[in-house]
Amino acid sequence: MNHEQISRIYDAHYNPTLALLFDMAKCPVESRSHGTRVYDDRGQEFLDFACGYGVFSIGHTNPRVQAVMLRQLDKLATAPQLAIHEAAAELSTKLGKLLPGDLKRLFLCGSGSEAVEIALRIASLRNPKRTRFVAVHHGFHGKTVGAMGVTGQDYLRKPFEPIWADVRFVPYGDVGAMKEAIGDGAAAVLLEPVLGGGFITTPPRGYLAEVREMCSRTGTVFVCDEVQTGFGRTGKMFAFQHDDIVPDVLILSKGFTGGHVSMAAAVVRDSIANEVAELSAADPLLYMSDTGGSPLACAVASEALSVILDEGLVQRAAEIGPYLQQRLAQASRAYPKLGLGAPGIGLMTGIQLRNNMVENAVWLQMLKRRVVTGLSTNPMTPRPVMRFFPPLIVTREEIDRAGDALDDSLKELDRVPGLALDLANQAAKVQFHLPKPLLRGILKSLS
């Protein structure tokens, strides 16, 4: 199947507008990958600075993980939900040694959204008389219905409301607003230690610690969503460690298996799990998953974690991350009409851009220069952050290559008048209603 055939199939069955964007940009049809590189069906090499938004944390097709994966596949790939197996025991032991306090009880599942659902069920069982959940504006916790109900992005959530009886959304990093929303106690607070999506916002120092104290004082379950930040991305194994706290529930996914198998977990403090069992006499199956914890997934996750530890990738993110931010910030300052800064921490960073159309245009220009970056995927963000999430094995030379490509891309776009960029952005907001020839013309002018 060639590029043209795939494009036609996308147009007919997937998303016509996205198919047009792929066609105009000559987006690569990925056929293989290794390390920090992906290769298309024509044999062209691309430097991957999108990393599946953090999925391929240890690089693509890591040979150690693949070897373990094949061995486990040959022994026991899957098992019934209630079966016990060595792979789950080994993963639980390894992960448990890295987690502080009594954050030890592991509920395995298939996706971050599902792990959030487990956390919501646990919080509801632990506080059965409380109906309020507290989350933050612009936060993202998944697209299953329950998780969407605590996602602070209106355009995703509102078409399905009402979902939960009482959800309070507060500004990220605002301690006073958080205190008021929790009041005498909520069922749970859900937070990303670094606000992801199209924002990449780090909180004020001590913010997580203050939220932790409020939750402890009021008996509110503190859920820390580390789907994007976990496993070294921010320069700590887990981002909550920057504030030296222990959440009640930790949500993990994306980098869990290095991109080899879909895997997620809700890790719960022993004290919370035991309290839920005592208060509700609940069957654990009420909040367990039907899809997670296969021997294959557990073995792969365990080896991916060993790679992170053996190769010092957490420390690597802490050391090389500032250099990536420096390159992005330099590019932003050089083209102030387009760039608005380089927020982030560790290797969770990006460049904030003038508007969504500029972001799309920069993404297209970077593709021309054989560098893949991560779109914010949030059309409602007025000043989106195009994400630079390279694998944790990235080198300084590869950062320079991506930085040079960004410099060249911004230089190319800087010739377009600012008013034209703003008008194109307004047109993009109604892209699904525009005639294809007009949309094609807009995209061509920016690619």
Rosetta blueprint (number, residue, H / E / L):
1 M L
2 N L
3 H H
4 E H
5 Q H
6 I H
7 S H
8 R H
9 I H
10 Y H
11 D H
12 A H
13 H H
14 Y L
15 N L
16 P H
17 T H
18 L H
19 A H
20 L H
21 L H
22 F H
23 D H
24 M H
25 A H
26 K L
27 C L
28 P L
29 V L
30 E E
31 S E
32 R E
33 S E
34 H E
35 G E
36 T L
37 R E
38 V E
39 Y E
40 D E
41 D L
42 R L
43 G L
44 Q L
45 E E
46 F E
47 L E
48 D E
49 F E
50 A L
51 C H
52 G H
53 Y H
54 G H
55 V L
56 F L
57 S L
58 I L
59 G L
60 H E
61 T L
62 N L
63 P H
64 R H
65 V H
66 Q H
67 A H
68 V H
69 M H
70 L H
71 R H
72 Q H
73 L H
74 D H
75 K H
76 L L
77 A L
78 T L
79 A L
80 P L
81 Q L
82 L L
83 A L
84 I L
85 H L
86 E H
87 A H
88 A H
89 A H
90 E H
91 L H
92 S H
93 T H
94 K H
95 L H
96 G H
97 K H
98 L H
99 L L
100 P L
101 G L
102 D L
103 L E
104 K E
105 R E
106 L E
107 F E
108 L E
109 C E
110 G L
111 S L
112 G H
113 S H
114 E H
115 A H
116 V H
117 E H
118 I H
119 A H
120 L H
121 R H
122 I H
123 A H
124 S H
125 L H
126 R H
127 N L
128 P L
129 K L
130 R L
131 T L
132 R E
133 F E
134 V E
135 A E
136 V E
137 H L
138 H L
139 G L
140 F L
141 H L
142 G L
143 K L
144 T L
145 V H
146 G H
147 A H
148 M H
149 G L
150 V L
151 T L
152 G L
153 Q L
154 D H
155 Y H
156 L H
157 R H
158 K H
159 P H
160 F H
161 E L
162 P L
163 I L
164 W L
165 A L
166 D E
167 V E
168 R E
169 F E
170 V E
171 P L
172 Y L
173 G L
174 D L
175 V H
176 G H
177 A H
178 M H
179 K H
180 E H
181 A H
182 I H
183 G L
184 D L
185 G L
186 A L
187 A L
188 A E
189 V E
190 L E
191 L E
192 E L
193 P L
194 V L
195 L E
196 G L
197 G L
198 G L
199 F L
200 I L
201 T E
202 T L
203 P L
204 P L
205 R L
206 G L
207 Y H
208 L H
209 A H
210 E H
211 V H
212 R H
213 E H
214 M H
215 C H
216 S H
217 R H
218 T H
219 G L
220 T L
221 V E
222 F E
223 V E
224 C E
225 D E
226 E L
227 V L
228 Q L
229 T L
230 G L
231 F L
232 G L
233 R L
234 T L
235 G L
236 K L
237 M L
238 F L
239 A H
240 F H
241 Q H
242 H H
243 D H
244 D L
245 I L
246 V L
247 P L
248 D L
249 V E
250 L E
251 I E
252 L E
253 S L
254 K H
255 G H
256 F H
257 T H
258 G L
259 G L
260 H L
261 V L
262 S L
263 M L
264 A E
265 A E
266 A E
267 V E
268 V E
269 R E
270 D H
271 S H
272 I H
273 A H
274 N H
275 E H
276 V H
277 A H
278 E H
279 L H
280 S H
281 A L
282 A L
283 D L
284 P H
285 L H
286 L H
287 Y L
288 M L
289 S L
290 D L
291 T L
292 G L
293 G L
294 S L
295 P H
296 L H
297 A H
298 C H
299 A H
300 V H
301 A H
302 S H
303 E H
304 A H
305 L H
306 S H
307 V H
308 I H
309 L H
310 D H
311 E L
312 G L
313 L H
314 V H
315 Q H
316 R H
317 A H
318 A H
319 E H
320 I H
321 G H
322 P H
323 Y H
324 L H
325 Q H
326 Q H
327 R H
328 L H
329 A H
330 Q H
331 A H
332 S H
333 R H
334 A H
335 Y L
336 P L
337 K L
338 L L
339 G E
340 L L
341 G L
342 A L
343 P L
344 G E
345 I E
346 G L
347 L L
348 M E
349 T E
350 G E
351 I E
352 Q E
353 L E
354 R L
355 N L
356 N H
357 M H
358 V H
359 E H
360 N H
361 A H
362 V H
363 W H
364 L H
365 Q H
366 M H
367 L H
368 K H
369 R L
370 R L
371 V E
372 V E
373 T E
374 G E
375 L L
376 S L
377 T L
378 N L
379 P L
380 M L
381 T L
382 P L
383 R L
384 P L
385 V E
386 M E
387 R E
388 F E
389 F L
390 P L
391 P L
392 L L
393 I L
394 V L
395 T L
396 R H
397 E H
398 E H
399 I H
400 D H
401 R H
402 A H
403 G H
404 D H
405 A H
406 L H
407 D H
408 D H
409 S H
410 L H
411 K H
412 E H
413 L H
414 D L
415 R L
416 V L
417 P L
418 G H
419 L H
420 A H
421 L H
422 D H
423 L H
424 A H
425 N H
426 Q H
427 A H
428 A H
429 K L
430 V L
431 Q H
432 F H
433 H H
434 L L
435 P L
436 K H
437 P H
438 L H
439 L H
440 R H
441 G H
442 I H
443 L H
444 K H
445 S H
446 L H
447 S L
